[in-house]
Amino acid sequence: MSPHGTLPGDRPDRPDRADRARFAGAGARARTRSAAARTAGAPRHDARRRTFPPLAPREAPDGRFAATWWGNAWVDALEDTALDPARLARGKAYAQRGHVDAITVTPGRVVAYVHGSRPRPYRAEIRLRTLGDDDWERFLDKAAARPEHIAALLDKDVPHALEAVTGLLPAPGDLVPDCTCPDDGYPCKHAAALCYQAARLLDEDPFVLFLMRGRDEQELLADLTRRNAVHAAAESAPAAPALPTVLARAVLAPTTGHAPMPLPPPFPAPDRPGRPAVFPADPEAPDPLALDLLAGEAAARAHTFLTTGHDPVAALNPWQDAVRLAAAHPGSGLTASTRALYRDLAYALDRTPTDLARAVAAWRQGGVAGLAALEGPWDPPAGPFDRARPALLAADLPAFRPWRNRLSTASLQLRLGRDGLWYGYESDTDREDWWPRGTPDADPVGVITDLLGR
């Protein structure tokens, strides 16, 4: 790769402006073209090529150009191998003053025109290695294994645990700069400016990083959906038992002086409510997810009335009911419609999608009692709580710090519920980001042993 020209096969023309998504400001989560772009006759969207309009000038008062840990890791990968700090400083100044034109991202490459001291801009690019299929398999398996990882990705966050699986972020030397300017610096100030502005794109949307590494958002979400479908299929109900039948012609045949043939006994109540039909998408029809929710809700409540004679939903508050609704759908958050479910339910109750995802994990762990263990610290009376720490030490487990009804280490936690059961939690080390894990049990040693996989 020559620092004085383009690579063989590179197009020297400017990035396609008609295909640009409208890049939202801080906190925005727009993932598709704006209505204005669609009505202006923009070409068909290519998920593996994304072009962002120039970013507004911005100062970095704290000295860190990026706002997220992964954005700063991207910048560090270039700065750690730069040969001339002065060129880096000029590149950062170019980025801060808005000299970088539209940025186009494709697998393995980031390209933009950068305006320097001359009238004609230079074409700068940053190249990096794309991940192989085995790397993506490890990443997807890790992401699908824990609901908090999926929730974090959908909330535009990158968990440290996922990055560590495949080396998603570049290490020093992984970013290869190039530019059409005559400067043979490594990198030149134009390529450095592009790298700094690319970090702002990563701050806003980590799926840009995934595209750089070879997979677009649609591919990733489709793969995660398939993995969830496998889990859902494993939990499907067994075949219904054979039911007594009577031929319709025998029941309806005319009789003379004889009593009609008796009908078969009523069907026994099923073990669980049935799943609703698949509702096709139709622009003139209600949202398919909303129909699915209504039909599933009706089936579940009818089954409960049939088998128990009471309605378990009546006693729930709005937040508990929202968590219950989201928990009833194991694929929630993986498609556009189910992501909207999390967003709308959370917004209606002044919570975040991550709050809802964490609450769903607690609900699946222990229902109403599990949700109470997540959200309600309390002071337990003397007894089981006081006996838990000696029992854990006797089992050769780490020392746990007590606080109210909780016992914690750097990455494991036990919470004593008001129902007398212990609920397990895990967090990345020293992050204080606790997520429900495992099965509740009256024995705290059993809960921790299960979490540790002993």
Disulfide bonds with the S-S distance in Angstrom:
none
